[in-house]
Amino acid sequence: MAIKLIIFDLDGTLIDSSIDITNAINYAIEPYKIEPLTPSQTISLIGEGITRLMEKIIENKSIAGNMSSNIEAKQPIERDLLVNRFLTFYSEHLLDNTTIYPKVRETLQELKTYKKAVISNKRESLSVKLLKDLELIQYIDLVVGSDTTPERKPSPLPILHALSKLNIANNEAVIVGDSIFDIEAGKRANIKTIGVTYGYRPAKTLKNADFLIDSMDELQNVLLVI
């Protein structure tokens, strides 16, 4: 059966938002005197949503070691406070440095015969705002964020939600993403998977994907052979 729905991951697949996310993280953790993160460190941590990211920062022993006992005693790290600080800053700086990956806009324009969804582990409101501000929203039929369904990728639930909302069968859909969370979610939802090698994760981590592409403009050729 032919593919009717293409599901895209957002960060690391359609857009590069690593610098803006890094800046928001560093704003969130600054009161705790935690060593600022670099974009490459951020990339190694993101993918499971901001709440999980902040949990990783709190759990990181090397980061905890950067705090003096006095600071820690006066200001114990509270995950929800970090998340709120992040969201406050990030929502006001979504597009300071965020860019669309090459060939993404052109490819979305050309995929007129397909339904298209974005499933992100970023909050739904932030995902929608980014897509609107980058003028990509007009190509997308559905946006699913980390808070749209009770579970987020690598759970298959966001994908199953999209299939239901758009009335698409499993064998009529494919997910395109840069991380193992996208590929695992796709496998668990029993849909085809395409990994992009230009995103946040090394190509070797995408070895379980059904297909790999090095540029978004290769997507159409892959769709022809699925």
N, C-alpha and C positions, 0 to 999 in steps of 0.2 A: 504493500500500500504506500502511496506517495506521501512525502512529508508535507504537512499543512501548517505546522506551527514550529517556529524557531524561538527557543528560549535563550536569552542572553544573560550572562552575568554582567554586572556593571563595572565595578572597580577592578582594573587589571585586564578588562576585556574590551569594553567600549570606551572607557576613560582612564586616564592616569591622574589620580587624585592623591598620590602618595605624599606630596609636599604639604598640601592643605591639611591632610589628616595628621601628619607629623606635627605641624604647627599647633593644631588643636590639642593633641596629646600633651605637648610640652607646656601649653598654657594650663592644662588640667593638673599636671603633676608639679608645677613650679612651686607652690606653697610648701611642698614636702621636701624641697631641696634635692629632688631626685635628678640624677644626671639626665640631661635632655637626650632624646632619641634622635638619631639620624633617619633620613628617609629609608635607607636600606634596612635599618633595624625595624622600622615600622612595617615595612613590606614583609619581613619575616614573621611578624606577629599577627597581622590582620587576616581576615577571612572568615572569622566566626562571629562577627558582630562586635560592637564597641564594649558591651558589658563583659564579654569573655576576654577581650583585649586588656581591659583594666584589671581583670582578675589575674591575667598572666603577668602584668607589671607588678602587682602586689606580691605574687608568688615568687618572682624572680629574686633569687638570693643575692645576686651581684648588685641588683638595684637597691635592695634593702640595705646592703652593706654601705651604700653611699649616704645613708642617713645617720646622724648622730643620735645617741640614745636620748638626748634631751629633746630633740625635735620629734622623735618617735613618741616620746612620752606625752608631749604637749599636743601633738597632732597625729593621732593614730590614723592610718590610711583607711578611709571608708570608700568602698567601691562605688556606691551610688552617688556620693559626692563628686568623685572623679568623673563619673559618667555625665552628671549634670553640668559640671564645668566644661567638659568636652563639648557637649551638645550646644551649650550657650555660645561658646566661641565659634565652633564649626559652622553653626547655622548662619552666622554673620560673615563667614569667610569661605563659603563653599567654592567660589570661583576665582580666588586670588591667583592661584597657580595651576588649577585643574585644566587639562587639555583632552581633546578627543584624539584617540589613536588614529594613525593614518588609515585612510580608505574606509573608515567606519561609516561616515555620513554617506559617502557615495554608494556603499554596499546596501545600506538600509534603504536608500532611495530606489535602488534597483530591485529589491526584493518585494515588489508590489503584490505579487500573487500569493504571498505567504502571510499568515497571521504571525505577529511578533509580540513576545512578552519579555519583560526584564524581571529577573528574580535576583534580588540582592540581599545580602546580610546587613545592609545599611537600613536604617529606619525608612518606612515607606514614604513619609512626608519629605524627608531629605532626598530620597531617590527621585521622587516626582519633581521636586524643585530643581534639582540638578539637570534632569532631562529637559525640563521646560526652559531653563536659563541657557542651556547649550543648544536649544532648538532641535532637539531630537525626539521630543515627546510625540510629535505628529506622526512618527513612524511606528509607534508602539501602541498595541491594543490593550495591554494590561501590565501594571506594575505591581509586583509583590515584594514587600520589604520584610525585614526581620521581625516586625511586629504585626504583620498581616495575618499570619497563621500561628498556632500555638508552638510550632517548632520551626527552626530554620535549617538551611543546608548545613551539614550533609543529610539531614532528614529528607525523605522524599516528599514530605507533606506539602511544601510550597509548590512543587511541581504538580502534584496531584490536584492541588487547589486550582492551579492555572488550567490544567486540562479540563477540569469540571466547568470552570467559568467560561471557557472558550469552546466547550463541546468538542473536544479533540480526543481521539483514542491514543493510547500509549504508542502504538506503532506508526502514528502520524506526526510524532514530535521528536525534536532533537534539542539538546542543550549545548550551548557554546560557552566555554569558560576557561579560566587560566589556572584554576586550583583543583586540588584533589577533592575539595568539598563539592565542587560542581560535578565532577566526574562520578563521585560516589553517590551523590543525590540522584543523578541521572540513571545510574545502574540500578539503584534501589527502587526507582520509579518505573524501571523497565522501558526506558527510552534510549535512543542512540545518543552518543556523546562525542563532542568535538573539543579537543583541547587547543588553546592558542598558546604558541611558544614565545610570543613577544611580551607577555604580561608579567605579573609579579613573581611567578614561580618558575624554576628551572624546568626545561622540557622533560628531563628524566622523571620528574614527579608525576607526569601525565601519561605514563606508559600504559595505564589501563584504559585510556580513552580509545574509542573505536577509530577515530581519525585525529590527525594533528594538522594544524595550519600555521604557517609562519606569518601570514598577513591576512587581514579580514577580507581582502578581495579574492582570496582563494576559496571562500566559503561556497560560492555558487557552484563551482565545479564539484565540490564534495557532495553537495545536495543532489546533484544529478546521478550519483552512483549509489546513494543510500537506498 
